[in-house]
């Protein structure tokens, strides 16, 4: 593939393009779905191809092909050049790229057992056993779905500036959802596990802990009380804090969205949250689901400070957004596959821990709520949010009390973060998949924290 990529670069150069990028990939993927103890999907597949991105006339053109011979890549380069020139005739602001060091590296992500070396029968058995154990965990469980995925990618990024980046990436991922019903009360719970590691990541201990958390979650919902609507003090667990960091703040920090009107760009250097709040986006956490040694422009992926003690410090950039805002690229340009042009995307987005124990966080709360796990909901670019909570408890006189079901929270992100009173010394990262027209593997998380107020709602 390397010789063909060089031919594509050469063809783009002869067309007088300002920049030519060729991103070649060879991917092997396994997908398994087990529903209620029966296998619904079990398939393995191989995919390969090259995406060619060309900057010409101040605009981008992008073309991809699943053929990796020299002639096909030269043809794709010509098509990308034509698209760039056509777009350049209509563009109002020519693309300006920030400088980036042309890296020449080979990176192999760390793993013990490569997923492609594990028989598909063993992967199916893993999903089946987890599904059956969840169905047997509580007689009130009615349904359970387990999804398994592994993905390994050999990626080459070549540019006309001289970058030659090779990465061998490995991911494993699993999601389990179950539902239960008793006496007119419906309960559901879901959780993901994922890492940039080998098959060894999904060991028996990890799967047993996941099963126990999900079974405990639906059990507490079936026996829970309904919430009292209103504005209350609350303690938020790491997975809830992570959703705030990612959904509510992280997307606003993606520079392409910031340029389209997110509320962070106009607040650079200003205090927008409590001094207890420091938030990072970091691609360099090896083994995490959001790990990224180099982004899909070949830029080294490091740590970016979004908020530092409540002050807006930085945004997440591609070379293009960094060029527009006269900033440094941050290694956040990511593409789902060779079929897609890179977008600004998060990696591992999290709040930094503090120094308080859970007991110290709970102690001042006379009555409020302890929110451990979110269900999903709506977060808007103006900072407003409305999300459901799948695991919550009352806090009464500084102690965790009865479980609560059908609880939702709403408010404004920056107002909520301004009301952060204290931050715990614990820390957790949770894997997920983020959609923005393309799917990206990410993590989010942080410590437990206490907020002054959050609006509690719910339904019977």
DOTORVO-197754 format. One record per residue (C-alpha): residue number from 0; residue in three letters; x, y, z. Coordinates in steps of 0.05 Angstrom, whole numbers, padded with zeros to 5 digits, always signed. Example, Ala and Ser with C-alpha at 12.3 -4.5 7.8 and 13.67 -1.06 7.14 Angstrom:
{0,ALA,{+00246,-00090,+00156}}
{1,SER,{+00273,-00021,+00143}}
***
This chain:
{0,UNK,{+00000,+00000,+00000}}
{1,UNK,{+00058,+00048,+00015}}
{2,UNK,{+00080,+00053,-00058}}
{3,UNK,{+00009,+00068,-00080}}
{4,UNK,{+00002,+00123,-00028}}
{5,UNK,{+00065,+00155,-00053}}
{6,UNK,{+00037,+00153,-00124}}
{7,UNK,{-00026,+00189,-00099}}
{8,UNK,{+00017,+00243,-00066}}
{9,UNK,{+00058,+00251,-00129}}
{10,UNK,{-00005,+00258,-00172}}
{11,UNK,{-00033,+00311,-00125}}
{12,UNK,{+00033,+00348,-00128}}
{13,UNK,{+00033,+00348,-00204}}
{14,UNK,{-00037,+00378,-00201}}
{15,UNK,{-00007,+00437,-00161}}
{16,UNK,{-00047,+00421,-00098}}
{17,UNK,{-00028,+00460,-00035}}
{18,UNK,{-00032,+00397,+00008}}
{19,UNK,{-00044,+00324,-00006}}
{20,UNK,{-00062,+00273,+00048}}
{21,UNK,{-00069,+00199,+00036}}
{22,UNK,{-00098,+00156,+00092}}
{23,UNK,{-00097,+00082,+00080}}
{24,UNK,{-00130,+00031,+00126}}
{25,UNK,{-00137,-00044,+00132}}
{26,UNK,{-00189,-00064,+00184}}
{27,UNK,{-00215,-00129,+00214}}
{28,UNK,{-00279,-00126,+00253}}
{29,UNK,{-00323,-00175,+00293}}
{30,UNK,{-00395,-00160,+00313}}
{31,UNK,{-00438,-00205,+00357}}
{32,UNK,{-00507,-00192,+00385}}
{33,UNK,{-00541,-00238,+00435}}
{34,UNK,{-00613,-00225,+00455}}
{35,UNK,{-00645,-00263,+00512}}
{36,UNK,{-00594,-00318,+00509}}
{37,UNK,{-00597,-00329,+00434}}
{38,UNK,{-00547,-00307,+00381}}
{39,UNK,{-00578,-00257,+00332}}
{40,UNK,{-00515,-00232,+00297}}
{41,UNK,{-00446,-00262,+00291}}
{42,UNK,{-00402,-00237,+00235}}
{43,UNK,{-00330,-00221,+00219}}
{44,UNK,{-00307,-00177,+00162}}
{45,UNK,{-00247,-00145,+00129}}
{46,UNK,{-00247,-00075,+00099}}
{47,UNK,{-00192,-00035,+00067}}
{48,UNK,{-00184,+00028,+00026}}
{49,UNK,{-00154,+00097,+00021}}
{50,UNK,{-00182,+00167,+00032}}
{51,UNK,{-00149,+00224,-00006}}
{52,UNK,{-00158,+00295,+00019}}
{53,UNK,{-00131,+00352,-00023}}
{54,UNK,{-00127,+00427,-00008}}
{55,UNK,{-00130,+00468,-00072}}
{56,UNK,{-00157,+00537,-00087}}
{57,UNK,{-00167,+00549,-00013}}
{58,UNK,{-00217,+00491,-00005}}
{59,UNK,{-00217,+00417,+00011}}
{60,UNK,{-00235,+00360,-00035}}
{61,UNK,{-00243,+00289,-00010}}
{62,UNK,{-00249,+00223,-00046}}
{63,UNK,{-00242,+00151,-00023}}
{64,UNK,{-00233,+00084,-00056}}
{65,UNK,{-00233,+00012,-00033}}
{66,UNK,{-00182,-00004,-00087}}
{67,UNK,{-00111,+00004,-00065}}
{68,UNK,{-00073,-00002,-00131}}
{69,UNK,{-00033,+00058,-00156}}
{70,UNK,{-00080,+00074,-00214}}
{71,UNK,{-00142,+00076,-00169}}
{72,UNK,{-00107,+00122,-00119}}
{73,UNK,{-00083,+00169,-00173}}
{74,UNK,{-00155,+00171,-00199}}
{75,UNK,{-00181,+00186,-00128}}
{76,UNK,{-00129,+00242,-00122}}
{77,UNK,{-00154,+00273,-00187}}
{78,UNK,{-00226,+00269,-00163}}
{79,UNK,{-00208,+00302,-00096}}
{80,UNK,{-00171,+00357,-00133}}
{81,UNK,{-00232,+00370,-00178}}
{82,UNK,{-00278,+00374,-00117}}
{83,UNK,{-00230,+00422,-00082}}
{84,UNK,{-00226,+00468,-00143}}
{85,UNK,{-00302,+00468,-00150}}
{86,UNK,{-00311,+00485,-00076}}
{87,UNK,{-00257,+00539,-00081}}
{88,UNK,{-00297,+00578,-00131}}
{89,UNK,{-00352,+00587,-00079}}
{90,UNK,{-00314,+00591,-00013}}
{91,UNK,{-00315,+00658,+00024}}
{92,UNK,{-00257,+00644,+00072}}
{93,UNK,{-00199,+00603,+00044}}
{94,UNK,{-00175,+00547,+00088}}
{95,UNK,{-00114,+00567,+00129}}
{96,UNK,{-00076,+00510,+00162}}
{97,UNK,{-00035,+00516,+00226}}
{98,UNK,{+00035,+00489,+00222}}
{99,UNK,{+00046,+00417,+00245}}
{100,UNK,{+00110,+00376,+00248}}
{101,UNK,{+00111,+00323,+00194}}
{102,UNK,{+00118,+00261,+00238}}
{103,UNK,{+00154,+00198,+00215}}
{104,UNK,{+00135,+00144,+00265}}
{105,UNK,{+00109,+00073,+00273}}
{106,UNK,{+00063,+00060,+00333}}
{107,UNK,{+00036,-00007,+00355}}
{108,UNK,{-00017,-00003,+00409}}
{109,UNK,{-00005,-00047,+00469}}
{110,UNK,{-00043,-00113,+00476}}
{111,UNK,{-00032,-00184,+00501}}
{112,UNK,{-00082,-00223,+00460}}
{113,UNK,{-00099,-00195,+00391}}
{114,UNK,{-00174,-00203,+00379}}
{115,UNK,{-00163,-00231,+00310}}
{116,UNK,{-00126,-00290,+00341}}
{117,UNK,{-00187,-00309,+00384}}
{118,UNK,{-00236,-00357,+00351}}
{119,UNK,{-00305,-00327,+00338}}
{120,UNK,{-00335,-00385,+00377}}
{121,UNK,{-00300,-00360,+00440}}
{122,UNK,{-00326,-00290,+00430}}
{123,UNK,{-00397,-00316,+00420}}
{124,UNK,{-00390,-00358,+00483}}
{125,UNK,{-00369,-00296,+00522}}
{126,UNK,{-00431,-00257,+00500}}
{127,UNK,{-00477,-00317,+00511}}
{128,UNK,{-00451,-00330,+00581}}
{129,UNK,{-00459,-00257,+00601}}
{130,UNK,{-00529,-00255,+00573}}
{131,UNK,{-00550,-00317,+00610}}
{132,UNK,{-00520,-00295,+00675}}
{133,UNK,{-00557,-00229,+00670}}
{134,UNK,{-00623,-00264,+00656}}
{135,UNK,{-00612,-00308,+00717}}
{136,UNK,{-00589,-00251,+00763}}
{137,UNK,{-00660,-00234,+00784}}
{138,UNK,{-00726,-00270,+00769}}
{139,UNK,{-00757,-00203,+00752}}
{140,UNK,{-00710,-00193,+00692}}
{141,UNK,{-00751,-00199,+00628}}
{142,UNK,{-00701,-00184,+00573}}
{143,UNK,{-00627,-00176,+00561}}
{144,UNK,{-00584,-00156,+00501}}
{145,UNK,{-00508,-00162,+00498}}
{146,UNK,{-00468,-00133,+00440}}
{147,UNK,{-00395,-00148,+00428}}
{148,UNK,{-00346,-00115,+00380}}
{149,UNK,{-00272,-00118,+00366}}
{150,UNK,{-00235,-00077,+00314}}
{151,UNK,{-00163,-00077,+00292}}
{152,UNK,{-00136,-00026,+00242}}
{153,UNK,{-00070,-00019,+00206}}
{154,UNK,{-00067,+00054,+00186}}
{155,UNK,{-00019,+00094,+00142}}
{156,UNK,{-00021,+00171,+00140}}
{157,UNK,{+00022,+00202,+00085}}
{158,UNK,{+00023,+00276,+00068}}
{159,UNK,{+00058,+00318,+00016}}
{160,UNK,{+00091,+00356,+00073}}
{161,UNK,{+00130,+00293,+00090}}
{162,UNK,{+00089,+00259,+00145}}
{163,UNK,{+00094,+00183,+00147}}
{164,UNK,{+00053,+00157,+00205}}
{165,UNK,{+00037,+00083,+00214}}
{166,UNK,{-00009,+00060,+00271}}
{167,UNK,{-00034,-00009,+00289}}
{168,UNK,{-00097,+00002,+00330}}
{169,UNK,{-00136,-00049,+00371}}
{170,UNK,{-00204,-00040,+00405}}
{171,UNK,{-00250,-00086,+00444}}
{172,UNK,{-00319,-00064,+00466}}
{173,UNK,{-00381,-00093,+00498}}
{174,UNK,{-00450,-00066,+00517}}
{175,UNK,{-00503,-00099,+00559}}
{176,UNK,{-00575,-00076,+00569}}
{177,UNK,{-00628,-00109,+00611}}
{178,UNK,{-00699,-00094,+00632}}
{179,UNK,{-00742,-00119,+00690}}
{180,UNK,{-00815,-00113,+00710}}
{181,UNK,{-00854,-00123,+00774}}
{182,UNK,{-00921,-00098,+00801}}
{183,UNK,{-00930,-00046,+00746}}
{184,UNK,{-00859,-00019,+00753}}
{185,UNK,{-00812,-00023,+00694}}
{186,UNK,{-00737,-00017,+00703}}
{187,UNK,{-00679,-00017,+00655}}
{188,UNK,{-00603,-00010,+00658}}
{189,UNK,{-00546,-00009,+00609}}
{190,UNK,{-00471,-00003,+00611}}
{191,UNK,{-00411,-00006,+00564}}
{192,UNK,{-00341,-00033,+00573}}
{193,UNK,{-00287,-00017,+00523}}
{194,UNK,{-00212,-00005,+00515}}
{195,UNK,{-00156,+00002,+00465}}
{196,UNK,{-00129,-00065,+00489}}
{197,UNK,{-00132,-00137,+00469}}
{198,UNK,{-00184,-00191,+00483}}
{199,UNK,{-00154,-00199,+00553}}
{200,UNK,{-00190,-00135,+00574}}
{201,UNK,{-00257,-00172,+00578}}
{202,UNK,{-00236,-00219,+00633}}
{203,UNK,{-00282,-00257,+00680}}
{204,UNK,{-00273,-00207,+00737}}
{205,UNK,{-00292,-00147,+00695}}
{206,UNK,{-00354,-00182,+00666}}
{207,UNK,{-00376,-00206,+00735}}
{208,UNK,{-00371,-00135,+00763}}
{209,UNK,{-00411,-00108,+00703}}
{210,UNK,{-00465,-00160,+00715}}
{211,UNK,{-00469,-00144,+00789}}
{212,UNK,{-00476,-00069,+00775}}
{213,UNK,{-00531,-00078,+00724}}
{214,UNK,{-00570,-00128,+00766}}
{215,UNK,{-00564,-00083,+00826}}
{216,UNK,{-00587,-00023,+00786}}
{217,UNK,{-00652,-00055,+00762}}
{218,UNK,{-00665,-00084,+00830}}
{219,UNK,{-00659,-00015,+00863}}
{220,UNK,{-00705,+00015,+00810}}
{221,UNK,{-00759,-00037,+00823}}
{222,UNK,{-00758,-00021,+00897}}
{223,UNK,{-00748,+00054,+00889}}
{224,UNK,{-00790,+00114,+00907}}
{225,UNK,{-00809,+00171,+00859}}
{226,UNK,{-00769,+00236,+00862}}
{227,UNK,{-00793,+00301,+00892}}
{228,UNK,{-00793,+00353,+00837}}
{229,UNK,{-00755,+00418,+00850}}
{230,UNK,{-00685,+00447,+00857}}
{231,UNK,{-00640,+00409,+00904}}
{232,UNK,{-00568,+00401,+00925}}
{233,UNK,{-00538,+00340,+00892}}
{234,UNK,{-00477,+00295,+00892}}
{235,UNK,{-00458,+00270,+00822}}
{236,UNK,{-00419,+00206,+00811}}
{237,UNK,{-00360,+00199,+00762}}
{238,UNK,{-00402,+00174,+00703}}
{239,UNK,{-00450,+00233,+00711}}
{240,UNK,{-00393,+00282,+00716}}
{241,UNK,{-00364,+00250,+00654}}
{242,UNK,{-00427,+00263,+00615}}
{243,UNK,{-00424,+00336,+00636}}
{244,UNK,{-00351,+00340,+00615}}
{245,UNK,{-00366,+00308,+00547}}
{246,UNK,{-00436,+00324,+00525}}
{247,UNK,{-00447,+00392,+00558}}
{248,UNK,{-00377,+00422,+00555}}
{249,UNK,{-00334,+00380,+00509}}
{250,UNK,{-00377,+00391,+00447}}
{251,UNK,{-00377,+00465,+00461}}
{252,UNK,{-00301,+00462,+00462}}
{253,UNK,{-00296,+00429,+00393}}
{254,UNK,{-00269,+00487,+00353}}
{255,UNK,{-00311,+00474,+00290}}
{256,UNK,{-00374,+00478,+00333}}
{257,UNK,{-00346,+00537,+00372}}
{258,UNK,{-00337,+00574,+00307}}
{259,UNK,{-00409,+00558,+00290}}
{260,UNK,{-00433,+00591,+00354}}
{261,UNK,{-00417,+00552,+00417}}
{262,UNK,{-00416,+00595,+00480}}
{263,UNK,{-00343,+00580,+00498}}
{264,UNK,{-00307,+00617,+00442}}
{265,UNK,{-00331,+00685,+00466}}
{266,UNK,{-00312,+00668,+00537}}
{267,UNK,{-00238,+00650,+00527}}
{268,UNK,{-00198,+00671,+00588}}
{269,UNK,{-00261,+00683,+00629}}
{270,UNK,{-00286,+00648,+00692}}
{271,UNK,{-00346,+00605,+00672}}
{272,UNK,{-00346,+00553,+00727}}
{273,UNK,{-00327,+00542,+00800}}
{274,UNK,{-00252,+00544,+00816}}
{275,UNK,{-00260,+00470,+00834}}
{276,UNK,{-00271,+00453,+00761}}
{277,UNK,{-00213,+00434,+00716}}
{278,UNK,{-00229,+00395,+00652}}
{279,UNK,{-00181,+00362,+00603}}
{280,UNK,{-00186,+00326,+00537}}
{281,UNK,{-00129,+00277,+00530}}
{282,UNK,{-00111,+00229,+00474}}
{283,UNK,{-00050,+00201,+00508}}
{284,UNK,{-00081,+00155,+00560}}
{285,UNK,{-00056,+00088,+00535}}
{286,UNK,{-00107,+00031,+00540}}
{287,UNK,{-00167,+00077,+00545}}
{288,UNK,{-00223,+00072,+00494}}
{289,UNK,{-00207,+00144,+00472}}
{290,UNK,{-00132,+00133,+00465}}
{291,UNK,{-00102,+00164,+00403}}
{292,UNK,{-00027,+00166,+00392}}
{293,UNK,{-00034,+00208,+00328}}
{294,UNK,{-00098,+00238,+00299}}
{295,UNK,{-00121,+00227,+00228}}
{296,UNK,{-00081,+00287,+00203}}
{297,UNK,{-00018,+00255,+00231}}
{298,UNK,{-00014,+00305,+00289}}
{299,UNK,{+00010,+00278,+00356}}
{300,UNK,{-00047,+00273,+00405}}
{301,UNK,{-00032,+00303,+00474}}
{302,UNK,{-00070,+00336,+00531}}
{303,UNK,{-00112,+00399,+00522}}
{304,UNK,{-00136,+00440,+00581}}
{305,UNK,{-00208,+00463,+00567}}
{306,UNK,{-00222,+00494,+00636}}
{307,UNK,{-00171,+00508,+00690}}
{308,UNK,{-00200,+00525,+00758}}
{309,UNK,{-00263,+00548,+00722}}
{310,UNK,{-00228,+00591,+00670}}
{311,UNK,{-00235,+00576,+00595}}
{312,UNK,{-00165,+00559,+00572}}
{313,UNK,{-00170,+00524,+00505}}
{314,UNK,{-00209,+00490,+00450}}
{315,UNK,{-00201,+00425,+00412}}
{316,UNK,{-00171,+00435,+00343}}
{317,UNK,{-00156,+00407,+00276}}
{318,UNK,{-00103,+00441,+00234}}
{319,UNK,{-00157,+00480,+00198}}
{320,UNK,{-00192,+00507,+00260}}
{321,UNK,{-00125,+00522,+00293}}
{322,UNK,{-00106,+00561,+00231}}
{323,UNK,{-00170,+00602,+00233}}
{324,UNK,{-00162,+00618,+00307}}
{325,UNK,{-00086,+00625,+00306}}
{326,UNK,{-00078,+00568,+00355}}
{327,UNK,{-00038,+00503,+00358}}
{328,UNK,{-00067,+00438,+00331}}
{329,UNK,{-00086,+00392,+00389}}
{330,UNK,{-00091,+00325,+00354}}
{331,UNK,{-00167,+00323,+00354}}
{332,UNK,{-00179,+00311,+00279}}
{333,UNK,{-00213,+00243,+00274}}
{334,UNK,{-00248,+00203,+00220}}
{335,UNK,{-00292,+00142,+00229}}
{336,UNK,{-00256,+00107,+00171}}
{337,UNK,{-00220,+00120,+00106}}
{338,UNK,{-00288,+00136,+00075}}
{339,UNK,{-00294,+00199,+00117}}
{340,UNK,{-00256,+00265,+00121}}
{341,UNK,{-00232,+00283,+00191}}
{342,UNK,{-00274,+00325,+00239}}
{343,UNK,{-00256,+00356,+00306}}
{344,UNK,{-00273,+00303,+00358}}
{345,UNK,{-00261,+00290,+00431}}
{346,UNK,{-00218,+00233,+00457}}
{347,UNK,{-00216,+00224,+00534}}
{348,UNK,{-00253,+00283,+00566}}
{349,UNK,{-00254,+00287,+00641}}
{350,UNK,{-00254,+00330,+00703}}
{351,UNK,{-00193,+00330,+00748}}
{352,UNK,{-00202,+00300,+00818}}
{353,UNK,{-00201,+00340,+00883}}
{354,UNK,{-00188,+00320,+00955}}
{355,UNK,{-00254,+00300,+00988}}
{356,UNK,{-00281,+00232,+01006}}
{357,UNK,{-00352,+00211,+00989}}
{358,UNK,{-00371,+00219,+01062}}
{359,UNK,{-00346,+00290,+01062}}
{360,UNK,{-00384,+00306,+00999}}
{361,UNK,{-00449,+00278,+01028}}
{362,UNK,{-00443,+00307,+01098}}
{363,UNK,{-00470,+00379,+01086}}
{364,UNK,{-00532,+00355,+01047}}
{365,UNK,{-00594,+00356,+01091}}
{366,UNK,{-00637,+00332,+01034}}
{367,UNK,{-00617,+00322,+00962}}
{368,UNK,{-00600,+00269,+00911}}
{369,UNK,{-00541,+00224,+00896}}
{370,UNK,{-00538,+00213,+00821}}
{371,UNK,{-00495,+00154,+00801}}
{372,UNK,{-00511,+00137,+00728}}
{373,UNK,{-00546,+00174,+00671}}
{374,UNK,{-00592,+00144,+00619}}
{375,UNK,{-00584,+00195,+00563}}
{376,UNK,{-00622,+00256,+00540}}
{377,UNK,{-00615,+00323,+00505}}
{378,UNK,{-00557,+00372,+00510}}
{379,UNK,{-00557,+00436,+00469}}
{380,UNK,{-00501,+00481,+00445}}
{381,UNK,{-00528,+00539,+00487}}
{382,UNK,{-00511,+00497,+00548}}
{383,UNK,{-00581,+00474,+00568}}
{384,UNK,{-00592,+00401,+00583}}
{385,UNK,{-00646,+00351,+00601}}
{386,UNK,{-00623,+00281,+00617}}
{387,UNK,{-00651,+00219,+00650}}
{388,UNK,{-00618,+00183,+00709}}
{389,UNK,{-00618,+00107,+00713}}
{390,UNK,{-00588,+00102,+00783}}
{391,UNK,{-00603,+00153,+00838}}
{392,UNK,{-00613,+00156,+00914}}
{393,UNK,{-00640,+00205,+00964}}
{394,UNK,{-00590,+00239,+01010}}
{395,UNK,{-00619,+00250,+01079}}
{396,UNK,{-00578,+00285,+01134}}
{397,UNK,{-00513,+00269,+01099}}
{398,UNK,{-00528,+00195,+01088}}
{399,UNK,{-00548,+00157,+01025}}
{400,UNK,{-00621,+00138,+01032}}
{401,UNK,{-00675,+00105,+00989}}
{402,UNK,{-00664,+00090,+00915}}
{403,UNK,{-00703,+00135,+00867}}
{404,UNK,{-00731,+00116,+00799}}
{405,UNK,{-00754,+00155,+00737}}
{406,UNK,{-00713,+00215,+00756}}
{407,UNK,{-00689,+00267,+00707}}
{408,UNK,{-00646,+00329,+00715}}
{409,UNK,{-00645,+00394,+00676}}
{410,UNK,{-00612,+00461,+00675}}
{411,UNK,{-00554,+00499,+00645}}
{412,UNK,{-00485,+00469,+00641}}
{413,UNK,{-00445,+00531,+00661}}
{414,UNK,{-00494,+00549,+00716}}
{415,UNK,{-00488,+00479,+00744}}
{416,UNK,{-00411,+00480,+00739}}
{417,UNK,{-00410,+00548,+00772}}
{418,UNK,{-00447,+00516,+00830}}
{419,UNK,{-00395,+00461,+00842}}
{420,UNK,{-00380,+00464,+00917}}
{421,UNK,{-00330,+00407,+00925}}
{422,UNK,{-00296,+00353,+00885}}
{423,UNK,{-00278,+00282,+00907}}
{424,UNK,{-00211,+00248,+00905}}
{425,UNK,{-00238,+00187,+00868}}
{426,UNK,{-00232,+00181,+00793}}
{427,UNK,{-00264,+00137,+00739}}
{428,UNK,{-00264,+00137,+00663}}
{429,UNK,{-00322,+00106,+00625}}
{430,UNK,{-00321,+00085,+00551}}
{431,UNK,{-00371,+00107,+00500}}
{432,UNK,{-00384,+00121,+00427}}
{433,UNK,{-00397,+00192,+00404}}
{434,UNK,{-00438,+00211,+00344}}
{435,UNK,{-00426,+00274,+00303}}
{436,UNK,{-00443,+00249,+00234}}
{437,UNK,{-00389,+00197,+00246}}
{438,UNK,{-00377,+00150,+00304}}
{439,UNK,{-00316,+00160,+00348}}
{440,UNK,{-00292,+00118,+00407}}
{441,UNK,{-00284,+00161,+00469}}
{442,UNK,{-00281,+00160,+00545}}
{443,UNK,{-00308,+00210,+00595}}
{444,UNK,{-00307,+00213,+00670}}
{445,UNK,{-00277,+00246,+00730}}
{446,UNK,{-00288,+00246,+00806}}
{447,UNK,{-00352,+00250,+00847}}
{448,UNK,{-00372,+00323,+00859}}
{449,UNK,{-00424,+00362,+00898}}
{450,UNK,{-00464,+00418,+00865}}
{451,UNK,{-00504,+00473,+00898}}
{452,UNK,{-00567,+00460,+00858}}
{453,UNK,{-00596,+00420,+00802}}
{454,UNK,{-00668,+00416,+00778}}
{455,UNK,{-00699,+00349,+00793}}
{456,UNK,{-00759,+00323,+00753}}
{457,UNK,{-00791,+00255,+00742}}
{458,UNK,{-00853,+00217,+00724}}
{459,UNK,{-00894,+00163,+00756}}
***
